[in-house]
């Protein structure tokens, strides 16, 4: 199983998903992020899915869960870089990713997080 | 026709990659490729998680009016689905997900056929046509 690295830059945790996600990798990412949020006291999480070719119902649910977990650690999650084909497919699948903020790219995501503090 | 075994999470990823290549090679648009691969991901996960593993078959097909398509056939010898209509309802779940896997996969493809009997496994056939 491949793991997704988490980078801490200032008060923000940065996650860029560059692998073809299998379920175990997503569950692991969720656990690693919770640990990292607790240890670092970061106030924001940016998840970059520019390289992610599909988001199915499991991955989508996990992204929503990550948003909820972050909030328990006083951190906001912004999902950035969703491909147009992924957005269309997610909507047709019936997933709204409720509760997760989105931004066009990492730069705009950071602006949202910085506007918060 | 190619047959792929589904016995692990790695296999689910392999099925997705294989379907992506088949869809791209046969003229499906990027959005249609993404829809088919997403449906394949849902169905391969079902085969693994609910069916206890099984196989995926990938076939290139041609319609009567000459359009190319990709046909996927997932089969397992798991416990089967007692109530198919219920299983295809949005939000109905065995408890591990949102209940969008099967119903969502059906929306993402052009043709969808599910056969299942309790104790006799489940098979799902889907087709996505190029436009």
gemmi code that builds the backbone of each chain (N, CA, C; Angstrom):
import gemmi

chains = {
    "A": [
        ("UNK", (0.838, -1.197, 0.000), (0.000, 0.000, 0.000), (0.879, 1.256, 0.000)),
        ("UNK", (0.562, 2.191, -0.910), (1.322, 3.435, -0.947), (0.722, 4.450, 0.019)),
        ("UNK", (1.585, 5.285, 0.600), (1.085, 6.307, 1.527), (1.194, 7.688, 0.911)),
        ("UNK", (0.253, 8.528, 1.304), (0.240, 9.902, 0.798), (0.968, 10.783, 1.812)),
        ("UNK", (2.026, 11.495, 1.394), (2.773, 12.325, 2.343), (2.004, 13.580, 2.761)),
        ("UNK", (2.250, 14.044, 3.991), (1.623, 15.269, 4.507), (2.733, 16.264, 4.825)),
        ("UNK", (2.664, 17.444, 4.209), (3.687, 18.465, 4.458), (3.103, 19.554, 5.337)),
        ("UNK", (3.902, 20.053, 6.285), (3.436, 21.169, 7.102), (4.158, 22.426, 6.643)),
        ("UNK", (3.374, 23.426, 6.226), (3.952, 24.701, 5.815), (3.281, 25.772, 6.655)),
        ("UNK", (4.006, 26.345, 7.596), (3.400, 27.318, 8.522), (2.308, 26.638, 9.334)),
        ("UNK", (1.111, 27.238, 9.277), (-0.023, 26.691, 10.039), (-0.915, 25.792, 9.180)),
        ("UNK", (-0.389, 25.396, 8.038), (-1.209, 24.625, 7.101), (-0.578, 23.265, 6.792)),
        ("UNK", (-1.431, 22.255, 6.749), (-0.972, 20.942, 6.295), (-1.328, 20.816, 4.820)),
        ("UNK", (-0.359, 20.366, 4.043), (-0.546, 20.290, 2.605), (-0.448, 18.835, 2.146)),
        ("UNK", (-1.516, 18.363, 1.500), (-1.558, 16.980, 1.030), (-1.786, 16.997, -0.473)),
        ("UNK", (-0.860, 16.465, -1.232), (-1.050, 16.390, -2.674), (-1.103, 14.920, -3.072)),
        ("UNK", (-2.257, 14.497, -3.544), (-2.436, 13.077, -3.849), (-1.922, 12.793, -5.257)),
        ("UNK", (-0.858, 12.036, -5.328), (-0.199, 11.777, -6.621), (-0.252, 10.304, -6.999)),
        ("UNK", (-0.977, 9.511, -6.220), (-1.025, 8.078, -6.521), (-2.450, 7.686, -6.899)),
        ("UNK", (-2.591, 6.524, -7.513), (-3.901, 5.971, -7.807), (-4.425, 5.386, -6.498)),
        ("UNK", (-5.395, 6.068, -5.895), (-5.818, 5.755, -4.530), (-6.523, 4.411, -4.400)),
        ("UNK", (-6.034, 3.573, -3.518), (-6.839, 2.420, -3.143), (-7.409, 2.685, -1.753)),
        ("UNK", (-8.441, 1.947, -1.404), (-9.177, 2.252, -0.177), (-8.263, 2.340, 1.044)),
        ("UNK", (-7.337, 1.401, 1.162), (-6.454, 1.369, 2.335), (-5.609, 2.640, 2.432)),
        ("UNK", (-5.183, 3.155, 1.279), (-4.357, 4.375, 1.280), (-5.164, 5.567, 1.788)),
        ("UNK", (-6.460, 5.601, 1.441), (-7.302, 6.728, 1.860), (-7.563, 6.659, 3.367)),
        ("UNK", (-7.807, 5.447, 3.863), (-8.048, 5.273, 5.300), (-6.785, 5.678, 6.070)),
        ("UNK", (-5.627, 5.263, 5.543), (-4.365, 5.592, 6.173), (-4.139, 7.100, 6.195)),
        ("UNK", (-4.473, 7.754, 5.087), (-4.313, 9.210, 5.006), (-5.163, 9.897, 6.067)),
        ("UNK", (-6.388, 9.408, 6.236), (-7.293, 9.976, 7.225), (-6.676, 9.870, 8.629)),
        ("UNK", (-6.101, 8.722, 8.931), (-5.490, 8.520, 10.257), (-4.236, 9.373, 10.426)),
        ("UNK", (-3.408, 9.389, 9.395), (-2.174, 10.183, 9.450), (-2.488, 11.666, 9.639)),
        ("UNK", (-3.546, 12.139, 8.948), (-3.910, 13.554, 9.052), (-4.408, 13.897, 10.457)),
        ("UNK", (-5.205, 13.010, 11.039), (-5.700, 13.245, 12.400), (-4.519, 13.340, 13.367)),
        ("UNK", (-3.562, 12.426, 13.242), (-2.363, 12.449, 14.087), (-1.601, 13.753, 13.909)),
        ("UNK", (-1.428, 14.141, 12.651), (-0.638, 15.321, 12.321), (-1.341, 16.597, 12.818)),
        ("UNK", (-2.670, 16.633, 12.709), (-3.428, 17.789, 13.199), (-3.290, 17.908, 14.712)),
        ("UNK", (-3.377, 16.783, 15.397), (-3.261, 16.785, 16.859), (-1.861, 17.213, 17.290)),
        ("UNK", (-0.852, 16.744, 16.573), (0.531, 17.024, 16.958), (0.958, 18.446, 16.594)),
        ("UNK", (0.464, 18.960, 15.462), (1.005, 20.221, 14.949), (0.177, 21.440, 15.350)),
        ("UNK", (-1.098, 21.245, 15.642), (-1.970, 22.387, 15.916), (-2.213, 23.237, 14.686)),
        ("UNK", (-2.063, 22.642, 13.515), (-2.299, 23.388, 12.275), (-3.765, 23.812, 12.188)),
        ("UNK", (-4.023, 24.951, 11.513), (-5.391, 25.462, 11.427), (-6.028, 25.246, 10.064)),
        ("UNK", (-5.263, 24.676, 9.149), (-5.833, 24.465, 7.821), (-5.235, 23.240, 7.157)),
        ("UNK", (-6.040, 22.641, 6.277), (-5.570, 21.503, 5.498), (-5.915, 21.765, 4.040)),
        ("UNK", (-4.924, 21.635, 3.180), (-5.197, 21.737, 1.745), (-4.993, 20.365, 1.133)),
        ("UNK", (-6.023, 19.868, 0.477), (-5.894, 18.586, -0.213), (-5.949, 18.857, -1.708)),
        ("UNK", (-4.836, 18.590, -2.361), (-4.729, 18.856, -3.797), (-5.017, 17.574, -4.572)),
        ("UNK", (-6.102, 17.597, -5.389), (-6.457, 16.395, -6.153), (-6.295, 16.617, -7.664)),
        ("UNK", (-5.385, 17.545, -8.003), (-5.115, 17.823, -9.422), (-4.795, 16.549, -10.202)),
        ("UNK", (-4.059, 15.636, -9.563), (-3.605, 14.435, -10.270), (-4.570, 13.261, -10.115)),
        ("UNK", (-5.678, 13.483, -9.406), (-6.607, 12.375, -9.150), (-7.589, 12.220, -10.310)),
        ("UNK", (-7.573, 11.042, -10.945), (-8.374, 10.827, -12.153), (-9.813, 10.451, -11.859)),
        ("UNK", (-10.057, 9.801, -10.719), (-11.447, 9.509, -10.361), (-11.654, 9.656, -8.850)),
        ("UNK", (-12.845, 10.113, -8.481), (-13.263, 10.095, -7.086), (-14.554, 9.287, -7.048)),
        ("UNK", (-14.506, 8.109, -6.466), (-15.723, 7.302, -6.384), (-16.387, 7.527, -5.029)),
        ("UNK", (-17.448, 6.780, -4.738), (-18.217, 7.082, -3.524), (-17.393, 6.872, -2.259)),
        ("UNK", (-16.485, 5.899, -2.284), (-15.675, 5.657, -1.086), (-14.677, 6.793, -0.853)),
        ("UNK", (-13.954, 7.151, -1.917), (-12.969, 8.236, -1.792), (-13.674, 9.534, -1.424)),
        ("UNK", (-14.844, 9.775, -2.043), (-15.616, 10.980, -1.751), (-16.038, 11.044, -0.291)),
        ("UNK", (-16.497, 9.912, 0.212), (-16.926, 9.871, 1.609), (-15.743, 10.143, 2.539)),
        ("UNK", (-14.585, 9.588, 2.181), (-13.399, 9.792, 3.014), (-12.965, 11.260, 3.015)),
        ("UNK", (-13.108, 11.929, 1.861), (-12.749, 13.349, 1.800), (-13.668, 14.160, 2.706)),
        ("UNK", (-14.961, 13.806, 2.706), (-15.917, 14.479, 3.589), (-15.559, 14.220, 5.057)),
        ("UNK", (-15.186, 12.976, 5.346), (-14.820, 12.623, 6.718), (-13.584, 13.390, 7.175)),
        ("UNK", (-12.621, 13.529, 6.277), (-11.412, 14.282, 6.616), (-11.785, 15.715, 6.989)),
        ("UNK", (-12.747, 16.296, 6.242), (-13.220, 17.646, 6.562), (-13.816, 17.705, 7.960)),
        ("UNK", (-14.606, 16.698, 8.324), (-15.240, 16.676, 9.643), (-14.207, 16.489, 10.751)),
        ("UNK", (-13.259, 15.612, 10.515), (-12.214, 15.364, 11.527), (-11.402, 16.640, 11.757)),
        ("UNK", (-11.048, 17.316, 10.666), (-10.247, 18.540, 10.774), (-10.940, 19.561, 11.666)),
        ("UNK", (-12.272, 19.677, 11.465), (-13.015, 20.658, 12.252), (-12.911, 20.377, 13.743)),
        ("UNK", (-12.835, 19.103, 14.112), (-12.705, 18.744, 15.532), (-11.357, 19.196, 16.089)),
        ("UNK", (-10.405, 19.442, 15.199), (-9.089, 19.942, 15.615), (-8.954, 21.427, 15.301)),
        ("UNK", (-10.085, 22.122, 15.161), (-10.089, 23.547, 14.870), (-9.323, 23.880, 13.593)),
        ("UNK", (-9.484, 23.017, 12.603), (-8.825, 23.271, 11.323), (-9.847, 23.174, 10.206)),
        ("UNK", (-9.632, 23.963, 9.150), (-10.536, 23.928, 8.010), (-9.864, 23.209, 6.843)),
        ("UNK", (-10.656, 22.422, 6.108), (-10.112, 21.691, 4.971), (-10.591, 22.323, 3.672)),
        ("UNK", (-9.665, 22.526, 2.761), (-10.037, 23.013, 1.433), (-9.533, 22.011, 0.395)),
        ("UNK", (-10.459, 21.568, -0.430), (-10.139, 20.618, -1.480), (-9.858, 21.410, -2.751)),
        ("UNK", (-8.699, 21.222, -3.351), (-8.358, 22.042, -4.521), (-7.974, 21.193, -5.727)),
        ("UNK", (-8.191, 21.765, -6.914), (-7.682, 21.176, -8.153), (-8.530, 20.071, -8.751)),
        ("UNK", (-9.834, 20.048, -8.426), (-10.647, 18.970, -8.984), (-10.766, 19.103, -10.495)),
        ("UNK", (-10.555, 17.986, -11.202), (-10.679, 18.009, -12.659), (-12.150, 18.135, -13.064)),
        ("UNK", (-12.418, 18.818, -14.177), (-13.801, 18.972, -14.627), (-14.530, 17.633, -14.787)),
        ("UNK", (-13.856, 16.639, -15.375), (-14.510, 15.339, -15.587), (-14.854, 14.678, -14.246)),
        ("UNK", (-14.017, 14.913, -13.248), (-14.270, 14.351, -11.913), (-15.475, 15.037, -11.281)),
        ("UNK", (-15.572, 16.366, -11.455), (-16.689, 17.121, -10.890), (-18.016, 16.659, -11.502)),
        ("UNK", (-18.025, 16.472, -12.821), (-19.247, 16.028, -13.508), (-19.651, 14.635, -13.014)),
        ("UNK", (-18.665, 13.749, -12.917), (-18.938, 12.368, -12.507), (-19.436, 12.294, -11.065)),
        ("UNK", (-18.799, 13.072, -10.192), (-19.194, 13.086, -8.776), (-20.648, 13.509, -8.623)),
        ("UNK", (-21.032, 14.535, -9.369), (-22.385, 15.061, -9.281), (-23.387, 14.014, -9.755)),
        ("UNK", (-23.055, 13.348, -10.868), (-23.960, 12.332, -11.388), (-24.040, 11.128, -10.446)),
        ("UNK", (-22.937, 10.850, -9.782), (-22.888, 9.753, -8.814), (-23.794, 10.050, -7.620)),
        ("UNK", (-24.020, 11.341, -7.368), (-24.897, 11.726, -6.264), (-24.157, 12.212, -5.037)),
        ("UNK", (-22.864, 12.503, -5.216), (-22.048, 12.962, -4.087), (-21.912, 14.471, -4.124)),
        ("UNK", (-22.160, 15.116, -3.000), (-22.056, 16.574, -2.992), (-20.844, 17.063, -2.209)),
        ("UNK", (-20.160, 16.164, -1.499), (-19.032, 16.543, -0.642), (-19.436, 17.672, 0.303)),
        ("UNK", (-20.614, 17.541, 0.853), (-21.134, 18.555, 1.772), (-20.166, 18.782, 2.927)),
        ("UNK", (-19.953, 20.041, 3.253), (-19.112, 20.350, 4.402), (-17.640, 20.508, 4.064)),
        ("UNK", (-17.281, 20.218, 2.819), (-15.886, 20.416, 2.425), (-15.807, 21.647, 1.530)),
        ("UNK", (-14.934, 22.575, 1.894), (-14.765, 23.750, 1.034), (-13.918, 23.371, -0.161)),
        ("UNK", (-14.147, 24.032, -1.275), (-13.338, 23.756, -2.458), (-12.785, 25.057, -3.009)),
        ("UNK", (-11.682, 24.959, -3.715), (-11.106, 26.107, -4.409), (-10.490, 25.599, -5.698)),
        ("UNK", (-10.333, 26.529, -6.650), (-9.839, 26.151, -7.966), (-8.436, 25.551, -7.906)),
        ("UNK", (-7.574, 26.167, -7.116), (-6.201, 25.672, -7.046), (-5.625, 25.924, -5.650)),
        ("UNK", (-4.402, 25.477, -5.439), (-3.785, 25.550, -4.107), (-3.639, 27.000, -3.644)),
        ("UNK", (-3.315, 27.888, -4.585), (-3.121, 29.297, -4.220), (-4.417, 29.899, -3.664)),
        ("UNK", (-5.535, 29.628, -4.370), (-6.826, 30.142, -3.907), (-7.252, 29.474, -2.605)),
        ("UNK", (-6.880, 28.215, -2.458), (-7.172, 27.492, -1.214), (-6.469, 28.133, -0.031)),
        ("UNK", (-5.218, 28.501, -0.240), (-4.442, 29.159, 0.822), (-5.056, 30.506, 1.190)),
        ("UNK", (-5.553, 31.231, 0.166), (-6.197, 32.523, 0.434), (-7.400, 32.338, 1.350)),
        ("UNK", (-8.175, 31.289, 1.098), (-9.345, 31.015, 1.943), (-8.901, 30.759, 3.380)),
        ("UNK", (-7.870, 29.943, 3.529), (-7.401, 29.596, 4.878), (-6.815, 30.816, 5.584)),
        ("UNK", (-6.065, 31.620, 4.850), (-5.434, 32.790, 5.465), (-6.462, 33.863, 5.814)),
        ("UNK", (-7.523, 33.939, 5.024), (-8.594, 34.874, 5.309), (-9.295, 34.535, 6.615)),
        ("UNK", (-9.189, 33.272, 6.995), (-9.872, 32.793, 8.191), (-9.180, 33.297, 9.454)),
        ("UNK", (-7.825, 33.337, 9.451), (-7.090, 33.646, 10.692), (-6.998, 35.140, 10.959)),
    ],
    "B": [
        ("UNK", (-11.069, -10.151, -25.427), (-11.599, -9.940, -24.074), (-10.524, -10.264, -23.037)),
        ("UNK", (-10.445, -9.428, -22.045), (-9.442, -9.640, -21.001), (-10.111, -9.913, -19.666)),
        ("UNK", (-9.515, -10.782, -18.923), (-10.063, -11.120, -17.614), (-9.064, -10.742, -16.520)),
        ("UNK", (-9.569, -10.045, -15.497), (-8.713, -9.605, -14.392), (-9.279, -10.134, -13.081)),
        ("UNK", (-8.390, -10.617, -12.253), (-8.823, -11.124, -10.952), (-8.961, -9.969, -9.955)),
        ("UNK", (-9.967, -10.048, -9.102), (-10.144, -9.017, -8.064), (-10.068, -9.690, -6.695)),
        ("UNK", (-8.903, -9.604, -6.075), (-8.720, -10.236, -4.767), (-8.167, -9.265, -3.724)),
        ("UNK", (-7.830, -8.046, -4.141), (-7.241, -7.088, -3.196), (-7.496, -5.662, -3.668)),
        ("UNK", (-7.182, -4.701, -2.805), (-7.317, -3.300, -3.170), (-6.428, -2.935, -4.350)),
        ("UNK", (-5.270, -3.570, -4.427), (-4.379, -3.350, -5.577), (-5.055, -3.768, -6.870)),
        ("UNK", (-5.785, -4.878, -6.805), (-6.478, -5.372, -8.004), (-7.545, -4.383, -8.456)),
        ("UNK", (-8.220, -3.739, -7.496), (-9.246, -2.746, -7.845), (-8.592, -1.608, -8.634)),
        ("UNK", (-7.419, -1.170, -8.172), (-6.685, -0.111, -8.874), (-6.289, -0.580, -10.277)),
        ("UNK", (-5.862, -1.837, -10.395), (-5.481, -2.379, -11.709), (-6.678, -2.413, -12.663)),
        ("UNK", (-7.839, -2.796, -12.141), (-9.050, -2.823, -12.975), (-9.349, -1.413, -13.494)),
        ("UNK", (-9.240, -0.418, -12.582), (-9.494, 0.972, -12.996), (-8.555, 1.380, -14.131)),
        ("UNK", (-7.269, 1.059, -13.971), (-6.285, 1.461, -14.984), (-6.566, 0.771, -16.311)),
        ("UNK", (-6.923, -0.506, -16.227), (-7.189, -1.277, -17.442), (-8.405, -0.710, -18.182)),
        ("UNK", (-9.463, -0.404, -17.414), (-10.689, 0.137, -18.006), (-10.413, 1.509, -18.621)),
        ("UNK", (-9.621, 2.319, -17.924), (-9.253, 3.641, -18.441), (-8.604, 3.510, -19.817)),
        ("UNK", (-7.640, 2.580, -19.951), (-6.950, 2.416, -21.227), (-7.897, 1.927, -22.315)),
        ("UNK", (-8.756, 0.968, -21.965), (-9.709, 0.439, -22.952), (-10.649, 1.549, -23.417)),
        ("UNK", (-11.120, 2.379, -22.481), (-12.053, 3.453, -22.825), (-11.378, 4.505, -23.698)),
        ("UNK", (-10.127, 4.848, -23.361), (-9.393, 5.859, -24.131), (-9.096, 5.337, -25.531)),
        ("UNK", (-8.712, 4.063, -25.635), (-8.361, 3.478, -26.930), (-9.561, 3.360, -27.858)),
        ("UNK", (-10.781, 3.383, -27.295), (-11.956, 3.163, -28.132), (-12.826, 4.402, -28.292)),
        ("UNK", (-12.204, 5.554, -28.111), (-12.854, 6.799, -28.504), (-13.831, 7.381, -27.520)),
        ("UNK", (-13.860, 6.912, -26.270), (-14.727, 7.559, -25.291), (-14.121, 8.906, -24.892)),
        ("UNK", (-14.979, 9.905, -24.717), (-14.496, 11.226, -24.317), (-13.928, 11.149, -22.902)),
        ("UNK", (-13.199, 12.183, -22.518), (-12.579, 12.183, -21.195), (-13.627, 12.039, -20.084)),
        ("UNK", (-14.771, 12.740, -20.259), (-15.830, 12.655, -19.239), (-16.408, 11.234, -19.197)),
        ("UNK", (-16.643, 10.657, -20.391), (-17.193, 9.293, -20.423), (-16.197, 8.268, -19.883)),
        ("UNK", (-14.896, 8.477, -20.168), (-13.866, 7.603, -19.581), (-13.947, 7.659, -18.063)),
        ("UNK", (-14.048, 8.891, -17.550), (-14.052, 9.080, -16.097), (-15.284, 8.429, -15.465)),
        ("UNK", (-16.438, 8.571, -16.153), (-17.666, 7.953, -15.639), (-17.534, 6.430, -15.617)),
        ("UNK", (-16.999, 5.862, -16.709), (-16.887, 4.405, -16.778), (-15.882, 3.888, -15.738)),
        ("UNK", (-14.762, 4.583, -15.602), (-13.743, 4.137, -14.636), (-14.289, 4.236, -13.208)),
        ("UNK", (-15.074, 5.294, -12.941), (-15.662, 5.460, -11.608), (-16.661, 4.338, -11.336)),
        ("UNK", (-17.492, 4.019, -12.346), (-18.434, 2.903, -12.191), (-17.673, 1.602, -11.956)),
        ("UNK", (-16.588, 1.405, -12.718), (-15.776, 0.190, -12.569), (-15.202, 0.092, -11.163)),
        ("UNK", (-14.810, 1.247, -10.614), (-14.240, 1.267, -9.267), (-15.284, 0.828, -8.235)),
        ("UNK", (-16.512, 1.350, -8.388), (-17.594, 0.967, -7.465), (-17.875, -0.537, -7.561)),
        ("UNK", (-17.970, -1.030, -8.806), (-18.361, -2.426, -9.002), (-17.243, -3.380, -8.586)),
        ("UNK", (-15.988, -2.981, -8.848), (-14.864, -3.826, -8.443), (-14.780, -3.891, -6.918)),
        ("UNK", (-15.064, -2.762, -6.259), (-15.061, -2.763, -4.789), (-16.156, -3.675, -4.246)),
        ("UNK", (-17.345, -3.600, -4.864), (-18.430, -4.488, -4.444), (-18.027, -5.956, -4.589)),
        ("UNK", (-17.389, -6.274, -5.729), (-16.947, -7.651, -5.968), (-15.992, -8.093, -4.865)),
        ("UNK", (-15.099, -7.186, -4.488), (-14.107, -7.519, -3.459), (-14.739, -7.587, -2.069)),
        ("UNK", (-15.477, -6.531, -1.696), (-15.952, -6.403, -0.317), (-17.175, -7.280, -0.043)),
        ("UNK", (-18.149, -7.234, -0.954), (-19.391, -7.971, -0.705), (-19.374, -9.364, -1.323)),
        ("UNK", (-18.616, -9.511, -2.419), (-18.601, -10.802, -3.102), (-17.465, -11.707, -2.654)),
        ("UNK", (-16.570, -11.156, -1.813), (-15.432, -11.944, -1.356), (-14.405, -12.184, -2.453)),
        ("UNK", (-14.385, -11.305, -3.446), (-13.442, -11.447, -4.562), (-14.136, -12.057, -5.762)),
        ("UNK", (-13.529, -11.867, -6.922), (-14.125, -12.393, -8.152), (-13.309, -11.960, -9.340)),
        ("UNK", (-13.992, -11.765, -10.473), (-13.259, -11.357, -11.669), (-13.965, -10.209, -12.389)),
        ("UNK", (-13.167, -9.480, -13.159), (-13.695, -8.455, -14.047), (-13.284, -8.836, -15.468)),
        ("UNK", (-14.249, -8.770, -16.398), (-13.904, -8.990, -17.799), (-14.149, -7.698, -18.561)),
        ("UNK", (-13.221, -7.372, -19.439), (-13.302, -6.129, -20.202), (-13.357, -6.489, -21.685)),
        ("UNK", (-14.371, -5.984, -22.375), (-14.558, -6.357, -23.763), (-14.875, -5.113, -24.587)),
        ("UNK", (-14.295, -5.031, -25.770), (-14.629, -3.930, -26.676), (-15.777, -4.400, -27.564)),
        ("UNK", (-16.837, -3.596, -27.637), (-18.016, -4.023, -28.400), (-18.387, -2.957, -29.444)),
        ("UNK", (-19.195, -3.351, -30.409), (-19.667, -2.418, -31.442), (-21.187, -2.442, -31.490)),
        ("UNK", (-21.797, -1.277, -31.556), (-23.258, -1.217, -31.602), (-23.738, -1.459, -33.027)),
        ("UNK", (-25.048, -1.629, -33.172), (-25.631, -1.881, -34.495), (-25.320, -0.739, -35.464)),
        ("UNK", (-25.238, 0.495, -34.925), (-24.943, 1.619, -35.817), (-23.452, 1.967, -35.862)),
        ("UNK", (-22.619, 1.013, -35.430), (-21.183, 1.143, -35.642), (-20.393, 1.887, -34.583)),
        ("UNK", (-21.060, 2.262, -33.483), (-20.320, 2.959, -32.429), (-19.542, 1.961, -31.584)),
        ("UNK", (-18.359, 2.384, -31.147), (-17.559, 1.514, -30.291), (-17.989, 1.712, -28.840)),
        ("UNK", (-17.838, 0.682, -28.064), (-18.157, 0.779, -26.651), (-17.283, -0.149, -25.839)),
        ("UNK", (-17.332, 0.038, -24.538), (-16.584, -0.846, -23.643), (-17.586, -1.521, -22.713)),
        ("UNK", (-17.497, -2.844, -22.681), (-18.410, -3.635, -21.860), (-17.614, -4.245, -20.706)),
        ("UNK", (-18.156, -4.116, -19.515), (-17.487, -4.671, -18.341), (-18.405, -5.693, -17.693)),
        ("UNK", (-17.807, -6.760, -17.222), (-18.589, -7.836, -16.634), (-17.922, -8.237, -15.320)),
        ("UNK", (-18.600, -7.973, -14.233), (-18.058, -8.299, -12.903), (-18.816, -9.489, -12.340)),
        ("UNK", (-18.084, -10.443, -11.842), (-18.771, -11.599, -11.294), (-18.093, -12.115, -10.023)),
        ("UNK", (-18.910, -12.551, -9.082), (-18.370, -13.143, -7.855), (-19.232, -14.325, -7.448)),
        ("UNK", (-18.699, -15.097, -6.520), (-19.467, -16.240, -6.024), (-19.780, -16.048, -4.548)),
        ("UNK", (-20.051, -14.792, -4.203), (-20.333, -14.441, -2.817), (-21.760, -14.775, -2.416)),
        ("UNK", (-22.229, -14.160, -1.329), (-23.546, -14.490, -0.769), (-24.730, -14.040, -1.635)),
        ("UNK", (-24.477, -13.191, -2.634), (-25.573, -12.735, -3.478), (-26.381, -11.633, -2.818)),
        ("UNK", (-27.309, -11.062, -3.583), (-28.131, -9.956, -3.078), (-29.572, -10.437, -2.942)),
        ("UNK", (-30.131, -10.436, -1.734), (-31.492, -10.927, -1.540), (-32.542, -10.040, -2.209)),
        ("UNK", (-32.362, -8.734, -2.125), (-33.363, -7.817, -2.676), (-32.676, -6.829, -3.621)),
        ("UNK", (-32.701, -7.154, -4.913), (-31.955, -6.358, -5.893), (-32.504, -4.941, -5.997)),
        ("UNK", (-33.823, -4.828, -5.984), (-34.431, -3.504, -6.114), (-33.972, -2.584, -4.977)),
        ("UNK", (-33.961, -3.140, -3.783), (-33.512, -2.371, -2.618), (-32.031, -1.990, -2.754)),
        ("UNK", (-31.221, -2.935, -3.236), (-29.781, -2.688, -3.357), (-29.480, -1.588, -4.369)),
        ("UNK", (-30.419, -1.367, -5.300), (-30.208, -0.343, -6.331), (-30.806, 1.002, -5.937)),
        ("UNK", (-31.282, 1.109, -4.712), (-31.876, 2.354, -4.244), (-30.798, 3.261, -3.663)),
        ("UNK", (-30.859, 4.539, -4.038), (-29.921, 5.508, -3.466), (-30.020, 5.491, -1.954)),
        ("UNK", (-28.884, 5.436, -1.298), (-28.878, 5.549, 0.154), (-29.034, 4.220, 0.877)),
        ("UNK", (-29.366, 3.163, 0.129), (-29.446, 1.865, 0.796), (-28.036, 1.298, 0.926)),
        ("UNK", (-27.667, 0.918, 2.139), (-26.293, 0.498, 2.357), (-26.242, -0.661, 3.326)),
        ("UNK", (-25.208, -1.475, 3.170), (-24.995, -2.555, 4.136), (-24.306, -2.021, 5.382)),
        ("UNK", (-24.031, -0.727, 5.398), (-23.469, -0.134, 6.611), (-22.064, 0.401, 6.451)),
        ("UNK", (-21.403, 0.057, 5.342), (-20.015, 0.482, 5.210), (-19.870, 1.733, 4.349)),
        ("UNK", (-20.939, 2.147, 3.690), (-20.777, 3.285, 2.780), (-21.975, 4.202, 2.782)),
        ("UNK", (-22.085, 4.959, 1.720), (-23.189, 5.909, 1.591), (-24.370, 5.290, 0.872)),
        ("UNK", (-24.159, 4.092, 0.343), (-25.224, 3.469, -0.421), (-25.371, 4.039, -1.810)),
        ("UNK", (-24.305, 4.638, -2.325), (-24.366, 5.211, -3.671), (-23.607, 4.378, -4.685)),
        ("UNK", (-22.906, 3.354, -4.211), (-22.040, 2.577, -5.095), (-22.782, 1.976, -6.279)),
        ("UNK", (-23.758, 1.129, -5.989), (-24.457, 0.404, -7.043), (-25.381, 1.330, -7.843)),
        ("UNK", (-26.182, 2.133, -7.121), (-27.118, 3.018, -7.804), (-26.360, 4.083, -8.594)),
        ("UNK", (-25.241, 4.566, -8.022), (-24.424, 5.570, -8.701), (-23.783, 4.995, -9.951)),
        ("UNK", (-23.261, 3.779, -9.833), (-22.613, 3.134, -10.981), (-23.609, 3.001, -12.123)),
        ("UNK", (-24.870, 2.681, -11.785), (-25.883, 2.519, -12.825), (-26.119, 3.831, -13.582)),
        ("UNK", (-26.086, 4.950, -12.836), (-26.303, 6.248, -13.491), (-25.155, 6.644, -14.412)),
        ("UNK", (-23.960, 6.112, -14.130), (-22.775, 6.554, -14.871), (-22.572, 5.818, -16.195)),
        ("UNK", (-23.343, 4.760, -16.430), (-23.137, 3.972, -17.653), (-24.384, 4.018, -18.537)),
        ("UNK", (-24.273, 3.495, -19.773), (-25.409, 3.512, -20.692), (-26.284, 2.268, -20.531)),
        ("UNK", (-25.659, 1.146, -20.229), (-26.431, -0.081, -20.026), (-25.971, -0.743, -18.743)),
        ("UNK", (-26.935, -1.306, -18.014), (-26.627, -1.873, -16.701), (-27.517, -3.086, -16.478)),
        ("UNK", (-26.898, -4.205, -16.159), (-27.695, -5.394, -15.883), (-27.114, -6.122, -14.689)),
        ("UNK", (-27.966, -6.427, -13.729), (-27.501, -7.096, -12.520), (-28.277, -8.393, -12.322)),
        ("UNK", (-27.557, -9.478, -12.138), (-28.246, -10.720, -11.772), (-27.619, -11.259, -10.505)),
        ("UNK", (-28.447, -11.705, -9.606), (-27.947, -12.203, -8.332), (-28.991, -13.100, -7.692)),
        ("UNK", (-28.502, -14.099, -7.007), (-29.392, -14.953, -6.221), (-28.708, -15.221, -4.900)),
        ("UNK", (-29.479, -15.206, -3.807), (-28.852, -15.509, -2.527), (-28.126, -16.860, -2.596)),
        ("UNK", (-26.859, -16.847, -2.208), (-26.071, -18.070, -2.194), (-25.430, -18.423, -3.523)),
        ("UNK", (-25.785, -17.684, -4.577), (-25.274, -18.051, -5.896), (-24.460, -16.943, -6.561)),
        ("UNK", (-24.033, -15.954, -5.766), (-23.165, -14.921, -6.320), (-23.911, -13.836, -7.073)),
        ("UNK", (-23.126, -12.893, -7.563), (-23.682, -11.720, -8.227), (-22.890, -11.457, -9.492)),
        ("UNK", (-23.579, -11.057, -10.567), (-22.840, -10.564, -11.725), (-23.490, -9.277, -12.230)),
        ("UNK", (-22.638, -8.373, -12.635), (-23.087, -7.076, -13.133), (-22.425, -6.840, -14.485)),
        ("UNK", (-23.220, -6.473, -15.475), (-22.690, -6.136, -16.804), (-23.036, -4.687, -17.101)),
        ("UNK", (-22.053, -3.920, -17.518), (-22.314, -2.529, -17.885), (-21.661, -2.228, -19.238)),
        ("UNK", (-22.255, -1.278, -19.965), (-21.677, -0.836, -21.236), (-21.684, 0.678, -21.285)),
        ("UNK", (-20.604, 1.249, -21.783), (-20.543, 2.681, -22.060), (-20.174, 2.839, -23.532)),
        ("UNK", (-21.003, 3.585, -24.258), (-20.764, 3.772, -25.698), (-20.033, 5.085, -25.963)),
        ("UNK", (-19.230, 5.077, -27.006), (-18.629, 6.336, -27.453), (-19.716, 7.142, -28.154)),
        ("UNK", (-19.569, 8.478, -28.142), (-20.623, 9.324, -28.719), (-20.284, 9.808, -30.104)),
    ],
}
model = gemmi.Model(1)
for chain_id, residues in chains.items():
    chain = gemmi.Chain(chain_id)
    for i, (resn, *xyz) in enumerate(residues, 1):
        res = gemmi.Residue()
        res.name, res.seqid = resn, gemmi.SeqId(i, " ")
        for name, pos in zip(("N", "CA", "C"), xyz):
            atom = gemmi.Atom()
            atom.name, atom.element = name, gemmi.Element(name[0])
            atom.pos, atom.b_iso = gemmi.Position(*pos), 0.0
            res.add_atom(atom)
        chain.add_residue(res)
    model.add_chain(chain)
structure = gemmi.Structure()
structure.add_model(model)
structure.setup_entities()
